Amino acid sequence: MYNNFSVLTHSANLKAGFSINENIEKEIEVKQSEIETKEEWYIEIPIINLKAQIAEGTSKEIMDQFVGHFEKTQLTVGNVGLAAHNRGYEKNYFSDLKKLKEGDTINYQYKDFKKQYIVTKHYIINDGDWTSLEDTEENTLTLITCVENEPKYRRCIQAQEKEL
């Protein structure tokens, strides 16, 4: 109840012309993501015992609580891009991503859209190489996280929609 009050109070201050600091803006962003997320947007990877909610954005504040969705990627058809912490934070949803192998199953749900994907690629990219997030004709799920002790690199897992 206190958190809702603080958000409302800060919103009222904005309307009155007061400035808002960066931390409160981030708090509001995370609270809005919590409202939008509920149980309708999640990823599940059974082989590593992962089931986590997804929220829009890849800021630290979002990924401190959720798996983040790269805003410029698709939500359903095409290339869906997701990111999460793998160590050093309270929520390290992608800590076992390195254990995934070709053929492993990933379940993805966004509202009423449900798909199952099969891992097809597991590789390392440079931290500035975002070509793996470009849209694709095939329904693709792209997961990105840091590489332990290698700040210039990212782990990238790609999976293709499973044909039923």
N, C-alpha and C positions, 0 to 999 in steps of 0.2 A: 504494500500500500504506500509506503514511503517513497519508493522509486517512481510510482505513477504520479504522486504529488510533486516530486522534484521536476519531472518532465513537464507537467502542466504549468508549474510555476515559471520555469525557464521559457516556455512558449509564451506565457503571458508577458514576461519581460521583453521578449522580442517584439510583440505587438505594441508595447509601450515605448519602443525606440531604444531600449537598452541593448548593449552588445552581449554576445554569447561567446564563451570561450570554446576552444577547440575540443576539449574533453567532453563538454556537455553536448556538442554537436555529434560526436561519436557515440555517446550514450543514447541519444535519440535515434541515430542510425541503427544501432544494434536492437533497440526496443522495437522499432518498426519492422526489422527483419524477423524478430521473434513472433510478432503478430502475424506476419505474412506466411511464415513457415509452417507452424503447427505440425501435424503429422503427414501432411500431404506432399512433402518434397523431401525425398531421402535417397540415399545410396546404401546398398547392402552387398557385402562381399563375404559370402559364407565361409570360404576357405581360410580367411583370416579373422573370422568372427567379428566383422564390422557391420554395424548398422548405425547410420548417422544422419541427422537432419541436415538439409542444405539451405543456405540463405544466399540472397543476391549480393554479389561483391566479393572482393578478395582482400579487403583491408585487414590489418592485424586484428582489429576489434571484431570483425565478423568471424575470422578464422580462430579467434580465441574461444568461440562457442560453437561454431558450425563448420561444415565443409562449405567452402565458398564457391560460388558460380562465377566464372569469368563473364562479365556483363555483355561483352561483344560476341559471345558464342550463343549457339542455339539453345532452346529449352527442351525441344522435342525432336524434330526431324533435322538431320544434318549432324554437325559436330558439336557435342555438348562438352564444354570444358569446365573441369572442377579442380580445386586446389585445397590443400589442408596442411597444417603443421605435421611434422613427423617426430619431433622431440623438442624438449626444452620449454614446453608450455603446458598449461593445465589440461588442455584437450589436444591430443596428438593423434587425430583420427587416421592419418596415413603412416603411422609408425611401422606397420608391417607391409607396406606397399611393395617393398623390395623383395618380398617372398612370393609375389605373384609370378605365375608362369603362363606361357601360351596355353590356351585351352581352359583356363580358370573362368568361372562365371561371375558376372557382376549384374546385380539387379538395380534398376533405376526407376523411380517414380516421380512424376511431376503432375500433381492434381490427379486427373483420371487417366493420364498417359503412363502406361507401364511397359517397360521393355527389359529384355534380358540380353546381355552382351557377353561375348566371348573374347578374352584377352588374345590379341594377335601380335602385339609388339611391346617390348620392354627395353627402353634405351635411355641414354644420358644425353642431355642437350646443354648448350651454353645458356647461361642465365638470361641472355638477351635474345635468344632464338625462340620466337613465338610462332613459327610456321606450323607447328603441330596443332595450333588452335584455329588455323584457317578452316573455313567451311568446306565440307566434303559432300559429294553426291551420296555416298553411303552413310547410313546412320552409324555414327562413331561416338564413342565416349572416350574423352581424353582426360587422364588424371595426372596432375603435376604436383611435385613436392620437392623440397630441397634434397641435396645429396649430403650425407653426414660428413662434416669436416672439409667440404669442398664448396665454398661459397660462390664459386664461378659457374657451378653446374646445377642442373635440375634433373630429377628422375621423371621420366615420362612413360606412362602406360597408356596404350591405346587398345580399345576393344571394339569389335564390330557387332552389330545387331545379330542376334541368333535367329536363324530362320526357323520358323515353327512348322 
